């Protein structure tokens, strides 16, 4: 309507042009902003600094460096007075386009700077993932607002430095800067990755008490956080209380239920989504197929895989094929899983072959395992996890000669095993343990508890499972190696740091080994504790001596 009136008007007033350009920016029609500027030039109108600021803002959003440079030349050529707002817009445009040398040059020449100037530089370096340089500018800021704090927190999350994001959020709180909903989403994301449920709970309470805008994005982040911390019931409660839901809400529920071992509920949620007339997408179907995998529903998985295309017009991508390989492999249909890989319309990646290799570990199929490992190593020659998994398979199948040869190859190629690392949150603090770790301040008490715990478990019939220890050492030394695994250290620390019946939540960077799995089951029974472990494969909910994975992972 406004554009229609504008098109039939006299068009000699630059203020009218500025109003229409600003309108396009407000409605995020940035291409139209640029087109209108070209038309303005053709009509011989001289833009004001207001025009140029609006245009530079559009260039920032479009990452259009070419038009942005044209505007900058125009500013120089016409000797337009460089106001703070115009300089900020120029700097933000260059920063958004990744031209940080130019952006910093403008920043250094500015006679006056405000919080927007500093935040533009910080955000520019964050976008280039130069996080430490961004932090150095952030620390120099004479004043900070919630936008600058949130930008820096989000920067740490982008590069997976989640603990630093939480530390910075605490500093934001100490500075009495009120966070907004975007800050909350960032912090909830950090909690999700760290498995920091207590901090996540505090964030939810903060949102409720301080009436922070609790929109669908915050709701989705809460659901994701609860599921990734293994708190299924609370994720479901958030879902039920959400006044508005989008496609991502439903998908988060489907995926979250699946990875926590609630396969049938995950599929039920999918059907509920369809009844709500929400169209599923590629990610939704990853959740559906994962639900089938964790519930062992092979026939249903085959049907869903076919219905993706026939009912919803979604062509399966490489992740969907990986889910099918995982589904068939876990159920023991290794030959069928291999056929799926060979008949894929795209080249399989290491994740697809890795799903087959993982299934070979469970079903002790050395022949297919060797073939899958060979394919992965052709794609990723230095993938240490493949060597380790194949060593585990050789060890569990007692293929000692093959194990020895593979170990020699690892030494020759200087392949290093990724060290095991486990995180556990206690009283709002995330503690990190690596295998054999003695750096923790309570290390002495932890190892004492570990000794007592091992003694209690052995009295209950525990015998260390050394089948996956492929080091060429004696049985006693193998047991000592298992004893120092990071999950066991985290378990011992959790037991001495919490009251009776408090749930212990651990995040592991690698697949949980067989022996640690046995130990966690016994701990849940002997000490009457629920233990939740999130490893790189799935969630394990240990209760009363049983695991939600049904010993299949």
Buried (B, 14 or more C-beta within 10 A) or exposed (E): EEEEEBEEEEBEEBEBBBBBBBBBBEEEBBEBBBEBBEEBEEEEBEBBBBBBBBBBBBBBBBEBBEBBBBBBEBBEEEEBEBEBBBBBBBBBBBBBBBBBEBBBEBBEEBEEBBBBBBBBBBBBBBBEEBBEBBBEBBEEBEEBBBBBBBBBBBBBBBBEBBBBBBBBBEEBEEEEBEBBBBBBBBBBBBBBBBBBBBBBBBBBEBBEEEEBEBBBBBBBBBBBBBBBBBBBEBBBBBBEEBEEBBBBBBBBBBBBBBBBBBBBBBBBBBEEBBEEEBEBEBBBBBBBBBBBBBBBBBEBBBEBBEBBEEEBEBEBBBBBBBBBBBBBBBBBBBEBBBEBBEEBEEEBBBBBBBBBBBBBBBBEBBEBBBBBBEBBBEBBEEBBBBBBBBBBBBBBBEBEEBBEEBBEEBEEEEBEBEEBBBBBBBEEEBBBBBBBBEEBEBBEBBBEBBEEBBEBBEEEEBEBBBBBBBEEEEEEEBBBBBBBBBBBBBBBBBBBBBEEEEBBBBBBBBBBBBBBBBBBBBBBBBBEBBBBBBBEBBBBBBBEEEBBBEEEB
